[in-house]
Amino acid sequence: MLKIWDATNFRRTVGGLCLILAPLLHFAGERLAPSNTGTASDWLAAASQDSGRDVESIILILVSGILMIPALFAIAHVVRGRGVILAHIGVGVTLVAVVLDTFVSAGANLMVAVMGSAGLDSGAMTGLIQKSLTAPSVVSTPIFIGFFLQLPGYFLIGLAVWRSGFGYRWAGPLVSLWVVAAFFNPVQSDILEFVIDALGVVALGAIGYRVLALKDTVWESASTPSGRPSDTSVPNAQPVAGD
């Protein structure tokens, strides 16, 4: 139960819910987005032909990015012991990626949706999109950097969760597998893309569920004296192979 007057309960509950909702909303936004080849003319055509669906998709992805921020801080909070350094680096890199890729990209896509409105010069709008978004520019470069920062960011987060022993033992590796599969998918298949995106929803959602299942006292507790989580402080904790 969400208790807004209780700092520990509120932060834990919001963090867990955001870990579940953020990937779900992003998944829905990606599925809702009109398909296009990535060229300026096709991008504008998709925005003008189905502007309502395009805007709904952008808003879903934008909200998912907002929710991902407390979700990432929740991961940084629960990862302790051997995964701390990886978690701090991974969360920091992913936060930058969310700001650059999700927020800057959403703003640019909303402008494209406006450019597709009736009465505007489609030739001029196509040229503007080509110059600002499909070619290197002050707009496209941050989006490009943010997009590729997701790979090391989420990969390190997955390793950190696995190393710390938090929650389900498969959740951390699944996060890393998901982001690698998303970036190195040689097959242009809608079905395979659906499956890969679903992996991220399941992996992050599983971590979120375990955060919600924590007791407030466990969420608030510090690391054990040995510098690694104990079975009583971390749900489903298991020793890492080689210990």
C-alpha positions in Angstrom: 0.0 0.0 0.0 1.3 3.4 -1.0 1.8 5.7 2.1 2.8 9.1 0.9 3.4 10.2 4.5 6.0 7.5 5.0 9.2 8.3 3.2 10.5 4.7 3.2 7.3 3.1 2.0 6.6 5.8 -0.6 10.1 5.6 -2.2 10.1 1.9 -2.3 6.6 1.6 -3.7 7.1 4.3 -6.3 10.4 2.7 -7.4 8.9 -0.7 -7.7 5.9 0.5 -9.6 8.0 2.6 -12.0 10.2 -0.5 -12.8 7.0 -2.3 -13.9 5.2 0.6 -15.6 8.1 2.3 -17.4 9.1 -0.6 -19.7 5.4 -1.5 -20.2 4.6 2.0 -21.5 7.7 2.1 -23.7 6.7 -1.3 -25.1 3.2 0.0 -25.8 4.5 3.2 -27.4 6.8 1.3 -29.7 4.0 -0.9 -30.8 1.7 2.0 -31.4 4.2 4.1 -33.4 3.5 4.3 -37.2 6.2 2.4 -39.2 8.5 4.3 -41.5 11.8 3.7 -43.3 13.6 6.5 -41.5 13.9 8.9 -44.4 12.7 12.5 -44.0 9.9 12.2 -46.5 8.6 8.9 -45.1 8.9 10.2 -41.5 6.8 13.3 -42.5 4.3 11.1 -44.4 3.7 8.8 -41.4 3.2 11.8 -39.1 0.7 13.5 -41.5 -1.3 10.3 -42.3 -1.7 9.1 -38.7 -0.8 12.1 -36.5 -3.1 11.1 -33.6 -1.5 7.7 -33.3 1.9 9.2 -33.7 1.4 11.7 -30.9 -0.1 9.0 -28.6 3.0 6.9 -29.2 5.4 9.7 -28.4 3.5 10.6 -25.2 3.6 7.0 -24.0 7.4 6.8 -24.6 7.9 10.2 -23.0 6.0 9.2 -19.8 8.0 5.9 -19.8 11.2 8.0 -19.7 9.9 10.1 -16.8 9.0 6.9 -14.9 12.4 5.3 -15.7 14.2 7.9 -13.6 12.8 6.8 -10.2 13.0 3.2 -11.4 16.8 3.6 -11.9 17.3 5.1 -8.5 15.4 2.2 -7.0 17.8 -0.2 -8.6 20.8 1.8 -7.3 19.3 1.6 -3.9 18.7 -2.1 -3.7 21.9 -3.2 -5.3 24.5 -3.7 -2.6 27.7 -5.6 -2.0 29.5 -6.8 -5.1 27.2 -5.0 -7.6 27.5 -1.5 -6.2 30.1 -0.1 -8.5 28.6 -1.6 -11.6 25.1 -0.3 -10.5 26.4 3.2 -9.9 28.1 3.4 -13.3 25.2 1.6 -15.1 22.5 3.8 -13.6 24.5 7.0 -14.2 25.1 6.1 -17.9 21.4 5.1 -18.4 20.2 8.3 -16.8 22.1 10.2 -19.4 20.8 7.9 -22.1 17.2 8.5 -21.0 17.6 12.3 -21.0 19.3 12.4 -24.4 17.5 9.7 -26.3 14.0 9.6 -24.8 13.4 13.3 -23.9 15.3 15.0 -26.8 13.9 12.4 -29.3 10.3 12.8 -28.0 10.6 16.6 -28.4 11.9 16.2 -31.9 9.2 13.7 -32.8 6.5 16.0 -31.5 7.8 18.7 -33.7 7.6 16.3 -36.7 4.0 15.6 -35.8 3.3 19.3 -36.0 5.1 19.6 -39.3 2.8 17.0 -40.7 -0.2 19.2 -40.1 -2.4 20.3 -43.0 -1.5 23.6 -44.7 2.2 23.5 -44.1 4.7 23.3 -47.0 5.7 19.6 -47.1 8.8 20.2 -49.1 10.1 22.7 -46.6 9.2 20.5 -43.7 11.0 17.5 -45.3 14.1 19.6 -45.8 14.0 20.7 -42.2 13.7 17.2 -40.9 16.5 16.0 -43.2 18.8 18.8 -42.0 18.0 18.6 -38.3 17.2 14.9 -37.6 18.4 12.6 -40.3 21.8 14.4 -40.8 24.3 15.2 -38.0 23.1 18.3 -36.2 22.8 19.7 -32.7 19.5 17.8 -32.4 20.3 14.4 -33.9 23.8 14.1 -32.3 22.5 14.0 -28.6 19.8 11.5 -29.7 22.4 9.4 -31.4 24.7 9.5 -28.3 21.8 8.7 -25.9 20.6 5.8 -28.0 24.0 4.1 -28.0 24.6 4.8 -24.3 21.7 2.5 -23.5 23.8 -0.5 -24.4 26.5 -0.1 -21.7 24.1 1.4 -19.2 21.5 -1.4 -19.1 24.2 -4.1 -19.6 26.0 -3.0 -16.5 22.7 -2.7 -14.6 22.0 -6.3 -15.5 25.4 -7.4 -14.3 25.0 -5.4 -11.1 21.7 -6.9 -10.2 23.1 -10.4 -10.8 26.3 -9.8 -8.9 24.4 -8.4 -5.9 22.1 -11.4 -5.7 19.0 -9.2 -5.5 15.6 -10.8 -6.3 15.2 -13.4 -9.0 18.6 -14.7 -10.2 17.6 -14.7 -13.8 16.4 -11.0 -13.8 19.8 -9.4 -14.0 21.2 -11.6 -16.8 17.9 -11.1 -18.7 18.3 -7.3 -18.6 21.8 -7.7 -20.1 20.6 -10.2 -22.7 17.7 -8.0 -23.7 19.8 -4.9 -24.4 22.4 -6.9 -26.3 19.7 -8.6 -28.4 18.0 -5.3 -29.1 21.3 -3.7 -30.4 22.6 -6.7 -32.3 19.5 -8.1 -34.0 20.4 -8.9 -37.6 16.9 -10.2 -38.5 14.4 -7.6 -39.6 11.4 -9.3 -38.1 8.4 -7.7 -36.3 7.9 -10.9 -34.3 11.5 -11.1 -33.1 11.5 -7.4 -32.2 8.3 -8.0 -30.2 10.0 -10.9 -28.3 13.1 -8.9 -27.6 11.2 -5.9 -26.3 9.1 -8.2 -24.2 12.3 -9.5 -22.6 13.0 -6.0 -21.2 9.5 -5.7 -19.9 9.7 -9.0 -18.1 13.3 -8.4 -16.7 12.7 -4.9 -15.3 9.2 -5.9 -14.2 10.6 -8.8 -12.2 13.0 -6.5 -10.4 10.2 -4.1 -9.8 8.0 -6.9 -8.3 10.8 -7.9 -5.9 11.2 -4.2 -4.9 7.5 -4.1 -4.1 7.8 -7.3 -2.1 10.5 -5.9 0.1 9.6 -5.0 3.7 10.2 -1.3 4.4 12.8 -2.2 7.1 14.8 -4.2 4.5 14.6 -1.3 2.0 15.9 1.1 4.6 18.6 -1.2 6.0 22.3 -0.6 5.2 24.7 -3.2 3.8 25.9 -6.0 6.0 29.3 -5.6 7.7 31.0 -8.0 5.3 30.2 -5.6 2.4 27.9 -8.1 0.7 24.1 -8.7 1.0 22.9 -11.4 3.3 20.0 -13.8 2.7 17.9 -12.0 5.3 18.4 -8.6 3.7 18.1 -9.5 0.1 15.1 -11.6 -1.2 16.1 -14.8 -3.0 19.8 -14.0 -2.5 22.1 -16.7 -3.8 25.9 -16.9 -3.9 27.5 -16.0 -7.2 29.3 -18.8 -8.8 32.9 -19.0 -7.8 32.4 -17.7 -4.2 
